[in-house]
């Protein structure tokens, strides 16, 4: 049974039909359809668009998996860099004999002067501020008694010298025989 509608209602429905005719090609367009559906979802989040919702769910899952892989890769790379940094730092500290305090000063110097290499910074600082050497004397004593053969030498210097000369002659003769 046909129903009669007012002119006002007819014009309203005709406007809606024109909007629907205008939006439908965009909605079904292979390249622009996703963008149109995204805008509709943004405006009306409760509206169900099955193909768009499914695609978004799958995309979110793939993005989450990719982010997890990327985070894991970045964490592994960071771990390797930290390990390498510690190894280079320890090698530099050992080579130059720097204390922890000296290493802190070295790293401050590196940051302040934009030096990226421990080796370069350590060689510069070691040359600029050389480490004082430890004294090698022992209160003025020579400790001759520690020298090998000193007791024989002190007992009879002439006999010791004669013995050393004879041994030198034997060594020279043996070398001459071996060369023939």
C-alpha positions in Angstrom: 0.0 0.0 0.0 1.5 3.2 -1.1 2.1 5.9 1.4 1.9 9.5 0.9 4.7 11.8 2.0 5.0 15.5 2.3 7.1 17.6 -0.1 9.4 18.4 2.7 10.0 14.7 3.5 10.4 13.9 -0.2 13.1 16.6 -0.6 14.9 15.3 2.5 14.9 11.8 1.1 16.0 13.0 -2.3 19.0 14.8 -0.6 19.9 11.6 1.2 19.7 9.6 -2.0 22.0 12.1 -3.7 24.5 11.9 -0.8 24.3 8.1 -0.9 24.9 8.2 -4.7 27.9 10.5 -4.1 29.4 8.4 -1.3 28.8 4.9 -2.7 31.5 5.1 -5.4 34.0 6.3 -2.9 33.0 3.6 -0.4 33.5 0.8 -3.0 36.5 2.4 -4.8 39.6 -0.1 -4.7 42.1 2.6 -3.8 40.0 5.2 -1.9 37.6 2.9 -0.2 39.8 2.1 2.7 40.3 5.8 3.4 36.5 6.5 3.1 35.8 3.6 5.5 38.4 4.9 7.9 36.8 8.3 8.0 33.3 6.7 8.5 34.8 4.7 11.4 36.4 7.8 12.8 33.1 9.7 12.7 30.9 6.7 13.8 33.1 4.2 15.8 30.1 1.9 16.6 29.3 1.3 12.9 30.2 -2.3 11.8 32.2 -2.4 8.5 33.1 -6.1 8.4 35.9 -6.0 5.7 37.4 -2.9 7.2 37.2 -4.2 10.8 38.8 -7.5 9.8 41.6 -5.8 7.8 42.3 -3.4 10.7 42.5 -6.3 13.2 44.9 -8.2 11.0 47.0 -5.1 10.4 47.2 -4.3 14.1 48.3 -7.9 14.8 51.0 -7.7 12.2 52.1 -4.3 13.4 52.3 -5.6 17.0 54.4 -8.6 15.9 56.7 -6.4 13.8 57.1 -4.0 16.7 58.0 -6.9 19.0 60.6 -8.2 16.5 62.0 -4.7 16.0 62.2 -4.1 19.7 63.9 -7.5 20.2 66.4 -6.7 17.4 67.0 -3.3 18.9 67.5 -4.7 22.4 70.0 -7.3 21.0 71.9 -4.6 19.1 72.0 -2.4 22.3 73.3 -5.4 24.3 76.0 -6.0 21.7 77.0 -2.3 21.7 77.1 -2.3 25.5 79.2 -5.4 25.6 81.6 -4.0 23.0 81.8 -0.7 24.9 82.6 -2.5 28.2 85.3 -4.6 26.4 86.9 -1.5 24.8 86.7 0.4 28.1 88.3 -2.5 30.1 91.1 -2.9 27.5 91.9 0.8 27.6 91.8 0.9 31.4 94.2 -2.1 31.5 96.5 -0.8 28.8 97.0 2.6 30.3 96.7 1.6 33.9 93.8 4.0 34.6 91.9 3.8 37.9 88.1 4.1 37.9 88.4 7.8 38.8 90.8 8.3 35.8 88.3 6.5 33.6 85.6 8.8 34.7 87.8 11.8 33.9 88.6 10.2 30.6 84.9 9.8 29.7 84.1 13.3 30.8 87.0 14.5 28.5 85.6 12.4 25.7 82.1 13.9 26.0 83.4 17.5 26.4 85.7 17.3 23.4 83.5 15.0 21.2 86.1 12.2 21.1 84.5 8.9 20.1 87.5 6.6 20.7 88.8 5.5 24.0 92.2 4.8 22.4 92.6 8.3 21.1 91.4 10.0 24.2 93.5 7.8 26.5 96.7 8.3 24.5 96.1 12.1 24.5 95.5 12.2 28.2 98.4 9.8 29.0 100.7 12.0 26.9 99.3 15.3 28.4 99.5 14.1 32.0 102.0 11.3 32.3 101.9 8.9 35.2 104.8 9.4 37.6 107.2 6.5 37.7 107.8 4.5 40.8 111.3 4.9 42.3 113.5 1.9 41.6 116.2 2.6 44.2 116.2 1.0 47.7 117.3 3.6 50.1 120.7 3.9 48.4 121.6 0.2 48.8 122.8 -1.7 45.7 122.2 -5.1 47.2 125.2 -6.8 45.6 124.5 -9.8 47.6 121.5 -10.5 45.4 123.6 -10.8 42.3 124.3 -14.3 41.2 127.9 -15.4 41.9 128.6 -12.4 44.2 129.7 -14.5 47.1 132.4 -16.2 45.0 133.5 -12.9 43.6 133.8 -11.3 47.1 135.7 -14.3 48.4 138.5 -14.3 45.8 138.1 -11.7 43.0 141.2 -12.9 41.1 140.1 -16.6 41.1 136.6 -15.5 40.0 138.0 -13.4 37.1 140.4 -16.2 36.1 137.4 -18.7 36.0 135.2 -16.3 34.0 138.1 -15.8 31.4 138.6 -19.5 31.0 134.8 -20.1 30.6 134.8 -17.3 27.9 137.7 -19.0 26.0 135.9 -22.4 26.1 132.7 -20.8 24.8 134.6 -19.1 21.9 136.3 -22.3 21.0 133.1 -24.3 21.0 131.4 -21.6 18.8 134.4 -21.8 16.4 134.1 -25.6 16.2 130.3 -25.5 15.5 130.8 -23.0 12.6 133.1 -25.4 10.7 
